Amino acid sequence: MVWEPPGKDCGACGSKTCREFIGFARSGKKDLADCPNYRNPGAGDETLPAPSAWTGKDISGFDYDFVLEPFPGEPSARKHIQLFRSELIEKWGIGPGDIIMGRPVEPSCPIHHILRVLKVDPVTGIITCYAVGPFVARKSTKLHDVHAYREIAMEGMVMAVKHEPMLGFRQRFLPANCMRQMVHSGVIQLALKKSTGMHVRIEEIQMHGKREKLKDVTIRPGDAVSIKDEEGSQKTVVIGGIDVLTNEGVRITRNMGDEDREKGSGGGHSHRHDGSGGGRGRRHHHDDDD
């Protein structure tokens, strides 16, 4: 069998795990098309990479430093989450073994997660858990729909692809069981070498669904900006004057020494990629948090 499921154990096929699904498929009890991640190679669709085929790039082509895998015996990397109403923990009696359903809005993710509770910190209200498939939620007698939550940290074992985790640095990583197969980033808060591998805890989680983040900045005559010349080399130049036409058809000119320069709230360098030396009034610049 050439195609393999992605190992997410989502339960959408009706099986408890991807391993069980493959067993049913080989015995004829299931069809490969029963897996929502299946793509028929004959139709020209690409298949999702198997967990052993980490390439250093996510499904959108973004680079990542390492893969965050679960601890031995657990189905996915651990999450440390905080409810928006911490009193629900006591009110609903949320405890180890219970199932929580909700969407991580910090960082923003469109997918609802099914989480099994491992422990609850009574002081901070932080819940330690890991993701399981929807099949588990259907059978659970203690299911708590919290709607949304904050993801404080992730924890698991590292499989280095490009770079080892570095304590105190923000790095890009790919959770092994991420349904979207998209790059995350976070600050390495804990890194321990163990006999089973590198154990890390990552905080300040962000998701990188866009290639760049755009911010408005104000460029004034006399400002130094970074541009690329025709050969692609990065150069620093000084804006001598600005002559632009706004979307509303208003022409704005600014020259060195003008007293009525616009006051801007942004800062930093503005990156131009067209190789020309002219400036612009309102511009976007690339702000990479990593």
N, C-alpha and C positions, 0 to 999 in steps of 0.2 A: 504494500500500500504506500504510494508515493506521498500523498497529502497527509499531514498530521494536524490535529486541532491545536489552537494556540496555547492550551494549558491554563485557561482562565477559570475553568470549573464554574461557569456561570449558571448551569442548570437549565438553560433555555431549550436544550434538546430533549429534556426529560430524564437525563442521566445525572447521577450524583457528581461525577467527575469526568474530565476528558478521557482519562484512562479507561473508565468503565464504558464510555461511549464508543471508543475504538474497539473494545472487546465485542460489543454488540454489533458494530458494523462488520467486523470480520466474520462473525457468526451468521450474518444476514438478518439480524433482528432490528437493525437500524440502517438507514441510508445516510451517506455522507452529507447529503443536502439537508438533513435534519439539523445540522450544526449551523447556526446563524452566521458563523465566520467562514463557512465553506465557499470557495470560489472554484468554479469548474474550469480547470486549465484548458479544456477544449474550447471554451467560449472566449478565450483570450484574457480572462480576468487574472489578476495577480493574486496569489495566496498570501495570507499573513505569515510572517516569519515564525518558525517554530522557536520555542524558548531557548534552544541550544544554538540558534543562528543569530546571535546578537552581532550587529554590524558596526555599532558606534553611531548610527543615525536612526532617528525615529521614523514614523510613518510619513512625516512631512519633510524629511530630509535634514532635520536639525541634529547637530552633533550632541553627544552626551559623553560624560567622563566614565560613568560606571552604571551597572545595573544593580538595583536594590532588590535582593531576593529575600524570601521569608526565612525565619529561623527554622532549623530542622524540626520536622513534624507538624509545621503550621502551613496553612494553605496560601498565605499571602503575607506581605510585610505588615508589621504592626502600625497602627495609627493611634495617635494620642489626640483626642477630640474634646471640644468643650461646647456644651449646649448653650443656646442663646438665653435659655431660662434654666439656670442651674438647679432651681428648686424642684424641677421635674424629676430629678434623680431620686429625691426622697419621696415626693408625692406619688410617683409611679412605682417606686420600689425597684429601680433599675439596679441590677447586680450581675455578678459573674454568671455566664451561661446564657443570659438574655440576648435577644436579637434587637438591634436598632436599625431603623430604616430612615434614610435622609440623604440630603444632597450637600456636599461640601461647598458652601458659598465663599469661604475663605480658605484656600484659593477657589476661584470660581470654576466649577465643573458642572456640565449639564446632566451628568449621569447620577441617578440615585444609587447609593451604595447600601448593601446589606452587610451589617457588621455584627460579629459576635463579641460580646463584652468579656474581657478577661479580668479586669479589676477597675474599681472606682476610687479615686482619691477624695476622701470626704472634706478635705480642706480647700483644695483648688477647684474641685468639681470636674477634674480632667478624667476622662474615661479612656482606658487602654483597651484596644480591640483589634481585630483584623477582619478583612473583607471575606465574605463567603458568597456563594451564589444564591440567586432567588429561590432555588429549589429548597434551601434550608428555611427561608422565610415562610414558605407555604406550609411547612410542617410544624413550625414553632408555635408553642402555646403561649409564649411570652414575647410578643412582638410589639415594640414601641416605635411608632411613627413620629419622629421628632421634626420632620419636614426639612430642617436645615441645621447646620452646625459649623463651627470653626475647626479647622484642622491645625492643631498646634505643632505637631511633629510627626515624623515617620521614623521607623526603626526596623532594622533588619541586617542581613548579611550582604556584603559587597562582592560582586563579581566585576573586577576591574576590566574595562575595555580599552580605555585610552589613558586614564590617569587614576592613581590611587587617591582615596579621600584624604584631604588635608585639614586638620583641625583648625577651626576658626575662619575658614574660607568658604565663600559661596561657590558651589559647583553644580553642574548640570548632571542629572541622573534620570534613569528610566525605571520606574517601578515595574518589576517583572510581570505583574498581573494587571497592569493598567489596561482597562478595556479600550481606551482610545489610543494606546501605544504612542503617547506623546511625551515629550521631554518636560521634566519638572526641574526646578532648581531649589536649592536651600543651603543654609549655613551648617557646616559640619560641627555639631556641638559635642559629640562623643565619638571616639574612634579607638576600639580595643582589638588587638590581635589575639585571637583565641585559636585553639587547636582545630576548630571547625572553620576558621576563616576570619575575616575582618568584620567586626560588629560595629555598626554606626547608628547614631541618632542624628536626624536632620531636622532643623527648625527653620522657621520663616519660609515655609513652602510657597513657591510660586509655580504657575503653569505658563508655558510659553506657546500659546496657540497662534501667535503672530510672529512673523520674521523680525519685525521691529516695532518699537513703541514710539509714537510720535508726540512731540510736545511743541507748543507754540513758543517762540522766543522772539525777542526784539533785537534787530541788528541795526546798529548806528554807525555813521561814518566815524572812523577811528578805531572800530572794533577789529580785533584780529580773529580770523576764521580759518578753518582748515579745509582745503580743497584738494582735488586730484587734478594733476596736469594731464596733457594729452597722452603722456607715456604711462599714466596711472600712478605716478609718484605723489605721495602726500606732501603738500606745501602749506605753509602758513603765510597768509597775506593780510594786509590791512585795507579795510574798506575805505576808499577815498570819497565816494559819493554814491547815492542811491537814487534810482529813477524807476518807479514801478507804476503799474496800472492795476488797481484793485478789482475784485470781482464785480463791484458796483459801478465800475467805469470811472472811478476817481483817480486822478494822477497824483502821486506823492513823490516829491523830490527832497532829498536831504544832502547837504554838502558839509564838508569838514568845517567846523567852527559855528554851525548853526546853533542858535540858543534854544530853539523850540523842538529839540529832539524828543521823540516819544519816550515815555517812561515804560519800561517793560518789566514784567514779573519773572521772566525766565533768565537763564544764564547758560554758560557753557559754550561749547564749540558748535558751530553749524557746519555740517558736512555737505559739500556740493560734489556732484558726480558728473557734471557735464563738461568739466575742463575749462569753462569760461571764467573770466575774472570779474564779471559784473555782480553787484550785490542786489539783494532784494529786501523789501521792507519787512514783511512777515514771512517767516520761513519755518520749516519743520527740521528737526534734527534727530539723528538716531541716538537713542538712549538705551544702552544695553545694561541691564541691571547686573549682569554677570561680569 
